[in-house]
């Protein structure tokens, strides 16, 4: 179960916005859908899966340009999904 629900609630809109900014709109839409679904059924599988996919995209973006995604956002998302 996701233990850092409050952190995740604050982070998800920022993560979705950043995904859209780095042109990962499909993943942003999927994460958004999974988040709404999670709020309805409390099943975190999709949020965790898409959150981890977002982390991978952020890491790749940071390799190309360290300023593309804030290190703090990556770290906060990692903690929230742990």
Helices and strands as residue ranges (DSSP letters): H 5-21, H 25-41, H 45-64, H 71-81
